[in-house]
């Protein structure tokens, strides 16, 4: 059975996105983001290869919302959440 593992970068990105939504938008928007991430994580446990591979070795990219993508890797027994990436940023600048 697969388990989800959060990298330090993924945890920081996730928190920064929630903080931004709370500061610039509303509790509702932040909760919607959290709910969407939770939904995607549930789906990944069932369909780990549901999102396409990127040019980065073994890294897949899924859309959380228009502005944010989730980047993750699959290994034997786990799904590693690598980053939550702002889609307005140049993906070539990402450090994995």
VMD Tcl script that draws the C-alpha trace (Angstrom):
set ca {
  {0.00 0.00 0.00}
  {1.31 3.43 -0.94}
  {1.86 6.15 1.62}
  {2.31 9.85 1.07}
  {5.55 11.50 2.16}
  {5.94 15.30 2.18}
  {9.37 16.76 1.41}
  {10.47 19.78 3.41}
  {10.03 21.97 0.31}
  {6.51 20.66 -0.27}
  {5.57 21.40 3.35}
  {6.96 24.93 3.09}
  {5.27 25.58 -0.28}
  {1.94 24.29 1.04}
  {2.12 26.49 4.14}
  {3.14 29.57 2.11}
  {0.19 29.07 -0.24}
  {-2.23 28.82 2.68}
  {-0.69 31.86 4.36}
  {-0.98 33.83 1.13}
  {-4.64 32.89 0.71}
  {-5.42 33.81 4.31}
  {-3.64 37.16 4.03}
  {-4.74 38.19 0.55}
  {-8.05 36.41 0.03}
  {-10.17 34.64 2.65}
  {-10.53 31.67 4.95}
  {-12.88 30.18 2.37}
  {-10.25 30.33 -0.38}
  {-7.64 28.79 1.92}
  {-10.05 26.00 2.89}
  {-10.88 25.37 -0.76}
  {-7.16 24.98 -1.49}
  {-6.72 22.58 1.44}
  {-9.76 20.56 0.36}
  {-8.52 20.35 -3.24}
  {-5.07 19.17 -2.13}
  {-6.69 16.55 0.15}
  {-8.85 15.37 -2.75}
  {-5.86 15.05 -5.08}
  {-3.88 13.14 -2.44}
  {-6.77 10.69 -2.04}
  {-6.84 10.19 -5.81}
  {-3.06 9.72 -5.98}
  {-3.27 6.85 -3.51}
  {-5.66 5.10 -5.91}
  {-4.23 6.31 -9.24}
  {-0.61 7.32 -8.59}
  {0.18 7.71 -12.30}
  {-2.85 9.87 -13.07}
  {-0.74 12.95 -13.89}
  {1.86 13.16 -16.67}
  {5.60 12.98 -16.25}
  {7.63 16.18 -16.51}
  {11.07 16.56 -18.04}
  {12.49 16.01 -14.55}
  {13.36 12.39 -13.94}
  {10.40 10.55 -12.49}
  {8.57 13.72 -11.43}
  {4.88 14.06 -12.27}
  {2.88 17.28 -12.33}
  {-0.78 17.69 -11.47}
  {-2.91 20.81 -11.35}
  {-4.31 21.69 -7.91}
  {-5.88 24.92 -9.16}
  {-5.23 27.36 -11.99}
  {-2.35 28.92 -10.07}
  {-0.74 25.93 -8.32}
  {0.61 22.56 -9.46}
  {1.72 19.64 -7.36}
  {4.97 17.89 -8.26}
  {5.55 14.37 -6.98}
  {7.53 11.15 -7.46}
  {6.44 7.57 -7.08}
  {8.73 5.00 -5.47}
  {8.07 1.45 -4.33}
  {5.89 2.14 -1.32}
  {5.35 5.87 -1.35}
  {4.40 8.98 -3.18}
  {6.81 11.78 -2.41}
  {5.36 15.27 -2.68}
  {8.24 17.30 -4.03}
  {6.84 20.82 -4.44}
  {3.71 22.91 -4.80}
  {4.61 25.17 -7.71}
  {3.12 28.53 -8.68}
  {2.23 28.16 -12.36}
  {3.12 31.81 -13.02}
  {6.77 31.05 -12.22}
  {9.16 29.63 -14.80}
  {9.27 25.86 -14.22}
  {12.87 25.88 -15.49}
  {13.87 27.70 -12.29}
  {12.60 24.97 -9.99}
  {15.11 23.18 -7.81}
  {14.32 19.53 -7.20}
}
mol new
graphics top color blue
foreach p $ca { graphics top sphere $p radius 0.5 }
foreach p [lrange $ca 0 end-1] q [lrange $ca 1 end] { graphics top cylinder $p $q radius 0.2 }
display resetview
